């Protein structure tokens, strides 16, 4: 997946903040996943932005090295796409 891939929420997933945590439920199996703050931010930012744009936002917010953030976010996004939480439009 390249940095130009646009990310959106997959139709079979629901993400909500509950008691300060991001909980993601995918259908039909009701598989549940609780995300840390960075993971939650990735899901929040997946509103049609590109992977590169999401990496840039998180890099700024964390004041972190972009390549480290890119690597971590890229790996996490691939996981979320595979699990049906996010959709990627290459």
N, C-alpha and C positions, 0 to 999 in steps of 0.2 A: 504494500500500500504506500502510495507516495503522499507527499505533503499537500498535494492539490485535491486529494479526496475530500469530498464534502460529507460531513457526518451529521446524521439525524437520529432521532429515537426510532427504534424499530416498532412497527405496529403491534407486535405481540408482547411488548414490555411496558411496564409502568414503573416510574421512579418517583418517589416521594420522600420528603424529609419527615422523619418521625423521631421525636425526642432528641433533636439535634443531629441525627444521623441520616444518611441517605440510604434508603432501602429500595432495591430494585427487585421486582417480581416479573418473571417471564411466564407466559402462558404457552401451552395449555397445562404444563406440569406444575405450575405454581412454585417454580424454583426461586428461592429467595437468596439475595446477596446483599450484605451490608458493606458499604463503601467507606473508605477513609476520606478525609477532607479533599485530598488531591483527586482521588477517584470521583468523588461527588462533583467536584468542579469540572472535570472532563465531561461528565454526563450533562451537567447544566449548560456547558458551552456548545454541546453538540446540537445546535439549532440551525444547521445549514452552513456553519463555518467550516473552513477547511482544517485538516489536521495541522497544517503549518500555522494557521491563525490561532488555534487552540494552544499549540506549543508556545507561541509568542506571548499569549496572555498569561499562561502559567509561569513562564520564565520570568516575566516582569513581576508578577504577584509574589513569587518566591525569591526573587533576586538571586536566581540560580544560573548555572552554566547551561546555555541553550542545548548543547549536544547531549548532556546528561538528561535533561528534561525530554528532549526529542526521543531519545532511545527508550526511556521509561514509558512515556505516553504512547509511543508507537506500539510497543509490546502490549500494553494494557488495552488499547483500542482494538487491536487484532483479537484479543481474547473476548472483548465485549461484542464484537461483530460475530465471532464464532458462536457465542452463547445466545445470540439473537436479541441482545440489549440495544445495540446500535446498528444502523445501516450505513454503508459507505458507498458513495457514488463516485467512482473513479473518474 
